[in-house]
């Protein structure tokens, strides 16, 4: 007897093609989306006030936490600009009275940085970035220097 090889049936071929397509789509989705989730930014309501110190031409910013998630201070970067200069652009640290976490009802003062030509009555732009997620968590373009 002669045995005929009919090859792979059309149904098996279709199933194999679908399986390969699904596996390829999963690989592409993983590469595009990254391996695992990135850091999730905290959700917090903040207020920033700015005081101009005419004695030495400096600015004091105060970040007040009004609600939401607690913020780890070392996870934050503050950028403050006036229309004429960059006033402050650096990571927040623990040098400020050893404040490590900003919680509801508490404030974090940043004292005496150069006003960069801004004066009382000027407005500045303030941004707060959550470094692990690289997300902007606060932005206001018209913080009044009082």
Backbone bond lengths (Angstrom), bond angles and torsions (degrees), N, CA, C in turn:
res aa  C-N    CA-C-N  psi(-1)  N-CA   C-N-CA  omega(-1)  CA-C   N-CA-C  phi
1 X - - - 1.428 - - 1.506 110.74 -
2 X 1.262 111.13 141.49 1.451 117.67 179.28 1.526 108.33 -99.87
3 X 1.326 115.90 131.34 1.466 120.46 -179.24 1.523 108.72 -99.93
4 X 1.331 115.62 126.06 1.459 119.93 -178.68 1.523 109.78 -95.03
5 X 1.316 115.64 133.02 1.455 120.40 175.70 1.517 107.15 -95.72
6 X 1.315 115.49 111.77 1.456 119.89 -177.09 1.535 112.19 -90.15
7 X 1.319 118.77 -4.18 1.463 121.40 -178.55 1.510 111.68 82.01
8 X 1.311 116.30 -167.75 1.463 122.86 -178.39 1.516 108.46 -81.97
9 X 1.324 115.98 136.37 1.459 118.94 -179.74 1.521 110.26 -67.84
10 X 1.312 118.27 153.18 1.480 121.74 -179.44 1.524 112.28 -59.14
11 X 1.314 119.00 -33.35 1.466 121.71 -179.34 1.525 110.13 -66.64
12 X 1.314 117.30 -44.97 1.472 121.41 179.64 1.526 109.54 -64.71
13 X 1.298 117.72 -40.28 1.467 121.56 178.65 1.518 111.77 -63.02
14 X 1.319 117.45 -41.10 1.473 121.57 178.64 1.527 110.49 -65.58
15 X 1.310 116.43 -43.71 1.477 120.20 179.25 1.523 110.22 -63.26
16 X 1.319 117.14 -42.07 1.460 121.21 178.42 1.527 111.13 -63.26
17 X 1.310 117.97 -42.36 1.464 122.02 178.29 1.529 111.24 -62.90
18 X 1.323 117.31 -42.52 1.472 120.93 178.41 1.526 110.43 -64.70
19 X 1.322 118.02 -41.52 1.468 121.49 -179.86 1.527 111.08 -62.91
20 X 1.319 117.07 -42.82 1.468 121.05 178.68 1.532 110.17 -64.72
21 X 1.332 117.25 -41.75 1.469 121.19 178.99 1.528 111.35 -62.77
22 X 1.326 117.41 -43.98 1.471 121.21 179.21 1.527 110.16 -63.92
23 X 1.319 118.63 -42.77 1.469 121.91 179.45 1.527 110.38 -63.68
24 X 1.321 116.78 -42.58 1.462 120.58 178.87 1.531 111.00 -64.20
25 X 1.330 117.47 -41.58 1.466 120.94 177.80 1.521 110.84 -62.46
26 X 1.319 118.40 -38.06 1.464 121.61 178.91 1.528 110.75 -65.63
27 X 1.327 116.94 -41.03 1.465 120.90 178.61 1.529 110.09 -63.99
28 X 1.320 117.26 -46.54 1.467 121.10 179.69 1.527 110.54 -62.14
29 X 1.325 118.25 -43.41 1.465 121.45 179.65 1.522 111.07 -62.26
30 X 1.312 117.42 -38.29 1.461 121.03 178.79 1.523 110.76 -66.38
31 X 1.322 116.95 -43.62 1.463 120.08 -179.70 1.520 111.90 -67.13
32 X 1.318 117.36 -41.77 1.459 120.78 -179.77 1.525 110.80 -70.03
33 X 1.317 117.75 -42.21 1.462 122.08 -177.41 1.504 113.86 -82.47
34 X 1.306 118.47 -10.03 1.451 120.95 -177.02 1.517 109.45 86.96
35 X 1.294 115.06 160.31 1.461 119.89 179.87 1.512 108.77 -84.82
36 X 1.288 117.24 104.77 1.455 120.80 -177.79 1.512 110.09 79.49
37 X 1.303 116.43 168.66 1.459 121.17 -179.22 1.514 111.69 -80.91
38 X 1.304 116.25 149.83 1.456 120.86 174.62 1.521 109.30 -80.53
39 X 1.295 115.60 -179.85 1.456 120.26 179.27 1.527 109.52 -65.24
40 X 1.290 115.99 141.43 1.460 121.67 179.48 1.529 107.52 -93.53
41 X 1.334 117.63 127.60 1.461 118.65 -179.91 1.524 110.55 -69.93
42 X 1.328 116.13 146.30 1.459 118.59 176.53 1.518 110.37 -70.40
43 X 1.316 115.19 157.22 1.458 121.24 176.08 1.516 107.32 -110.76
44 X 1.316 116.74 111.64 1.461 120.51 -176.99 1.524 109.71 -143.04
45 X 1.321 115.47 145.51 1.459 121.78 173.50 1.516 107.10 -96.37
46 X 1.328 115.65 121.77 1.455 121.34 -176.30 1.515 110.34 -124.44
47 X 1.326 115.31 158.35 1.453 121.72 171.65 1.520 107.03 -134.52
48 X 1.320 116.37 138.90 1.458 120.89 178.18 1.522 108.53 -121.76
49 X 1.317 115.30 128.89 1.465 120.82 174.55 1.526 107.94 -116.31
50 X 1.333 115.40 153.39 1.460 121.03 -178.01 1.521 109.50 -132.63
51 X 1.319 115.42 131.51 1.459 121.09 178.79 1.520 108.99 -119.87
52 X 1.331 115.63 127.70 1.467 121.51 176.70 1.521 108.51 -87.24
53 X 1.328 115.62 129.13 1.467 121.41 178.38 1.532 108.02 -103.61
54 X 1.327 116.63 101.55 1.461 120.79 -174.70 1.529 112.63 -69.10
55 X 1.333 117.88 -22.14 1.469 120.41 -179.70 1.525 112.58 -60.69
56 X 1.331 116.07 -38.66 1.464 119.06 -176.61 1.533 113.55 -131.90
57 X 1.343 117.41 16.80 1.475 122.67 178.92 1.527 112.62 53.54
58 X 1.323 115.84 48.00 1.459 120.44 178.21 1.527 109.68 -122.46
59 X 1.312 114.64 169.20 1.462 121.74 179.11 1.524 108.43 -123.05
60 X 1.326 116.12 141.16 1.453 122.07 170.61 1.518 107.34 -115.14
61 X 1.329 116.21 119.91 1.462 121.69 175.60 1.518 108.32 -101.00
62 X 1.307 116.68 141.81 1.460 121.30 174.85 1.516 108.53 -127.30
63 X 1.342 115.36 121.49 1.463 122.15 176.74 1.524 106.71 -96.40
64 X 1.322 117.66 121.94 1.464 122.06 179.27 1.527 108.94 -114.27
65 X 1.323 114.48 128.32 1.473 121.34 179.83 1.525 107.78 -87.45
66 X 1.348 117.20 118.05 1.460 121.35 -175.32 1.524 113.86 -105.90
67 X 1.322 117.64 -11.10 1.467 119.29 178.75 1.511 111.72 168.50
68 X 1.334 115.69 158.66 1.455 120.97 177.27 1.509 112.89 100.89
69 X 1.334 114.95 -155.39 1.462 121.88 -175.91 1.524 111.64 -68.69
70 X 1.331 115.45 148.64 1.462 120.86 171.72 1.523 108.62 -68.12
71 X 1.320 116.95 150.30 1.463 122.05 -178.48 1.521 109.76 -117.68
72 X 1.320 116.85 128.28 1.459 122.01 174.09 1.529 106.34 -79.74
73 X 1.322 116.33 118.84 1.468 121.33 -173.02 1.528 111.90 -58.26
74 X 1.322 118.23 -41.22 1.465 120.50 -178.00 1.535 112.72 -68.89
75 X 1.343 118.12 -9.79 1.472 122.18 176.53 1.521 112.60 -89.32
76 X 1.338 117.39 3.43 1.464 120.63 -172.17 1.515 112.44 -113.71
77 X 1.322 115.34 144.81 1.467 123.45 173.18 1.524 106.96 -124.58
78 X 1.330 115.87 132.22 1.464 121.11 -179.36 1.520 109.39 -111.49
79 X 1.328 114.92 133.10 1.463 121.26 175.45 1.527 107.08 -124.16
80 X 1.325 116.42 122.87 1.467 121.67 177.18 1.523 108.00 -128.01
81 X 1.338 115.68 129.88 1.465 121.70 -178.34 1.518 109.70 -131.95
82 X 1.323 115.00 145.64 1.464 119.84 168.54 1.518 106.36 -105.52
83 X 1.301 116.82 178.89 1.470 119.26 178.66 1.525 111.23 -69.39
84 X 1.334 116.68 -15.44 1.464 119.84 -176.42 1.523 114.35 -110.65
85 X 1.336 118.33 -17.63 1.466 118.45 -174.70 1.526 112.01 -162.39
86 X 1.323 114.47 161.63 1.455 121.36 170.69 1.526 106.92 -84.18
87 X 1.317 116.94 119.51 1.456 120.27 -175.43 1.531 112.45 -88.57
88 X 1.320 115.35 -40.92 1.465 119.56 -173.49 1.514 107.49 -154.76
89 X 1.306 117.08 127.90 1.461 121.19 177.61 1.518 108.25 -151.42
90 X 1.321 115.61 86.41 1.455 118.76 178.04 1.519 110.95 -162.97
91 X 1.322 113.56 168.76 1.449 120.58 178.51 1.520 109.26 -70.66
92 X 1.327 114.93 143.76 1.459 118.31 173.68 1.515 107.22 -77.46
93 X 1.313 115.90 151.92 1.454 119.04 -176.64 1.515 110.68 -134.60
94 X 1.305 115.20 -170.60 1.458 120.50 -175.12 1.521 112.65 -96.72
95 X 1.319 118.41 7.89 1.460 120.58 -177.81 1.521 112.76 -71.98
96 X 1.295 117.31 -8.88 1.454 122.09 -174.56 1.530 110.36 -93.21
97 X 1.314 116.73 84.63 1.465 122.92 179.02 1.524 111.99 54.88
98 X 1.331 116.61 30.79 1.470 122.07 179.09 1.528 113.11 54.51
99 X 1.326 117.43 33.36 1.461 121.43 175.97 1.526 106.92 -77.62
100 X 1.333 117.17 115.90 1.465 120.58 -179.19 1.523 112.41 -101.84
101 X 1.335 116.32 -27.73 1.458 121.37 -177.61 1.518 109.07 -134.97
102 X 1.307 115.56 135.20 1.457 121.43 177.14 1.520 107.44 -101.34
103 X 1.330 116.47 115.82 1.460 121.79 -177.32 1.521 109.76 -116.09
104 X 1.315 115.58 169.11 1.466 122.11 -177.15 1.533 110.16 -53.81
105 X 1.325 114.65 130.22 1.457 121.01 178.07 1.516 114.64 90.55
106 X 1.318 117.56 -7.74 1.461 120.94 -178.73 1.524 111.30 -104.20
107 X 1.330 114.78 159.31 1.459 121.83 -178.84 1.516 110.83 -124.30
108 X 1.313 115.08 154.42 1.459 122.55 177.26 1.528 107.39 -126.71
109 X 1.339 117.58 105.65 1.466 119.89 -179.81 1.527 112.44 -87.43
110 X 1.312 115.94 141.77 1.461 123.18 172.81 1.512 106.35 -118.37
111 X 1.303 116.30 106.08 1.459 121.65 -170.71 1.513 113.97 -94.04
112 X 1.313 113.68 143.52 1.457 124.56 162.80 1.520 116.65 52.86
113 X 1.336 116.61 57.34 1.452 117.16 169.34 1.516 108.70 -106.18
114 X 1.318 116.42 153.55 1.463 123.74 -173.09 1.525 112.05 -52.99
115 X 1.327 116.33 131.97 1.465 122.06 -177.58 1.520 112.35 -75.06
116 X 1.312 118.82 -13.71 1.459 121.78 175.87 1.516 114.26 57.60
117 X 1.302 117.90 33.15 1.461 121.38 179.25 1.517 113.77 93.88
118 X 1.314 118.40 -11.85 1.468 121.22 176.73 1.526 108.47 -72.15
119 X 1.324 116.20 149.62 1.462 121.27 179.40 1.526 109.43 -132.95
120 X 1.299 115.78 174.81 1.455 120.55 177.63 1.530 109.20 -57.74
121 X 1.331 116.76 133.79 1.454 121.79 -176.96 1.521 113.40 95.71
122 X 1.340 117.14 -15.73 1.471 121.31 175.66 1.520 109.35 -74.62
123 X 1.316 114.45 162.72 1.465 118.46 172.83 1.521 108.91 -115.25
124 X 1.321 115.34 150.67 1.447 121.07 177.15 1.528 108.82 -127.63
125 X 1.310 115.24 162.45 1.460 122.84 176.86 1.523 107.96 -103.15
126 X 1.334 116.74 133.33 1.459 120.94 -178.31 1.526 109.05 -128.55
127 X 1.344 115.99 132.31 1.463 122.29 176.26 1.523 108.36 -130.80
128 X 1.321 114.97 142.05 1.455 121.49 176.65 1.526 106.99 -124.05
129 X 1.321 116.14 123.58 1.451 122.16 -175.78 1.523 110.17 -113.29
130 X 1.338 115.91 133.64 1.459 122.02 174.06 1.528 106.61 -85.10
131 X 1.340 117.43 108.28 1.463 121.73 -171.84 1.534 114.28 -62.47
132 X 1.338 120.48 -43.61 1.475 118.14 -178.02 1.532 113.70 -60.33
133 X 1.328 117.55 -36.72 1.465 120.36 -179.54 1.526 112.31 -97.44
134 X 1.333 116.80 -9.90 1.465 123.12 -177.39 1.524 111.52 59.27
135 X 1.337 116.41 32.13 1.460 121.43 -177.68 1.531 110.90 -109.25
136 X 1.315 115.00 143.92 1.450 122.27 175.20 1.527 107.97 -76.02
137 X 1.347 117.06 122.56 1.465 119.06 -179.75 1.527 112.06 -110.65
138 X 1.343 117.68 -9.02 1.461 121.18 175.18 1.519 107.72 -153.81
139 X 1.321 115.70 136.85 1.456 120.27 175.96 1.514 109.04 -152.58
140 X 1.310 115.76 127.94 1.465 120.95 175.30 1.520 107.44 -146.15
141 X 1.328 115.83 129.74 1.461 119.72 -174.30 1.514 114.39 -96.70
142 X 1.319 117.37 -4.29 1.478 117.76 -176.76 1.530 111.82 -135.01
143 X 1.335 115.35 56.16 1.465 120.52 175.09 1.535 107.05 -77.60
144 X 1.298 116.35 120.46 1.461 122.17 -175.31 1.530 111.26 -81.86
145 X 1.334 116.07 129.90 1.478 120.78 173.55 1.521 107.10 -81.21
146 X 1.313 116.21 118.00 1.467 120.42 179.95 1.498 111.68 -101.54
